[in-house]
Amino acid sequence: MRRPNPAGNAVLCLAGKTGELSAGLLSGAIEEVLRYLPPTGGTDRFTTVPTTLAATKSSGPTRIVMITAANRDPDVFPDPQRFDIRRTPNPHLSFGRGVHF
């Protein structure tokens, strides 16, 4: 199985956008690459108590979280299929939240 290549993802996303990068938008570009092509598509999470998520009750402790889907949620990201280094805010979940971020 091929592993994601974050540096390669950045090259793919930023090709042809050098004019925008020279405008001082490197930080936004990095965040948008992480949102648009995250280093991982999903991850496991474990709950310690019964949990309800999106009106679905848990049947066990393991949940699979699809980061790619969360980073393309149209309720959070306007025009989520478009790569936009000026996107703000950009609350992507590529590195999770809390201490992991």
C-alpha positions in Angstrom: 0.0 0.0 0.0 1.4 3.4 -0.9 1.8 5.8 1.9 0.9 9.5 1.5 3.7 11.8 0.7 3.1 15.2 2.3 5.9 16.9 0.4 4.7 15.5 -2.9 1.1 16.6 -2.0 2.4 20.1 -1.5 4.1 20.1 -4.9 0.9 18.9 -6.6 -1.2 21.5 -4.9 1.1 24.4 -5.3 2.2 23.9 -8.9 1.5 27.1 -10.8 0.8 29.1 -7.7 4.2 30.8 -7.3 2.7 34.3 -7.7 0.4 33.7 -4.8 3.2 32.3 -2.7 5.4 35.3 -3.3 2.6 37.5 -1.9 3.5 36.2 1.6 0.9 33.4 1.7 3.2 30.5 2.5 1.6 29.8 5.9 -1.9 29.7 4.4 -0.6 27.5 1.6 0.8 24.9 4.0 -2.5 24.8 6.0 -4.5 24.4 2.8 -2.3 21.6 1.5 -2.9 19.8 4.9 -6.7 20.3 4.5 -6.9 19.5 0.8 -4.5 16.4 0.7 -4.0 15.4 4.4 -1.1 13.1 5.3 -3.6 10.4 6.3 -7.1 9.7 5.1 -8.4 8.4 8.4 -7.6 7.2 11.8 -8.9 5.1 14.7 -10.3 6.7 17.8 -11.4 4.9 21.0 -14.2 5.9 23.4 -14.2 5.2 27.1 -17.9 5.8 27.5 -21.0 5.1 25.4 -21.0 7.8 22.7 -23.6 9.2 20.2 -22.2 10.8 17.1 -24.5 12.2 14.4 -27.5 10.5 16.0 -25.8 7.1 15.9 -25.0 5.3 19.2 -21.7 3.5 19.5 -21.8 -0.3 19.6 -18.2 -0.6 20.8 -15.1 1.5 21.7 -13.5 1.9 18.3 -14.5 4.6 15.8 -12.9 5.2 12.4 -12.6 8.9 11.7 -12.3 10.0 8.1 -10.1 13.0 8.1 -10.4 13.6 4.4 -14.2 13.7 4.6 -14.1 16.1 7.6 -11.7 18.4 5.8 -14.1 18.6 2.9 -17.3 19.2 5.0 -19.3 21.9 3.1 -20.8 23.0 6.5 -17.3 24.0 7.6 -15.5 24.9 4.4 -17.1 27.0 1.7 -16.4 25.4 -1.7 -14.5 22.5 -0.1 -13.3 20.9 -3.4 -11.4 24.1 -4.3 -7.8 24.5 -3.3 -7.5 28.0 -1.8 -4.4 29.2 0.0 -6.3 32.3 1.1 -9.0 30.2 3.0 -9.6 31.6 6.4 -10.4 30.3 8.9 -9.0 26.9 8.0 -9.9 24.6 10.9 -8.8 21.4 9.2 -8.4 18.2 11.2 -5.2 16.8 9.6 -3.3 16.8 12.8 -6.3 16.5 15.1 -6.9 19.0 17.9 -5.5 19.6 21.3 -2.1 18.3 22.2 -1.7 16.6 18.8 -2.1 19.8 16.9 
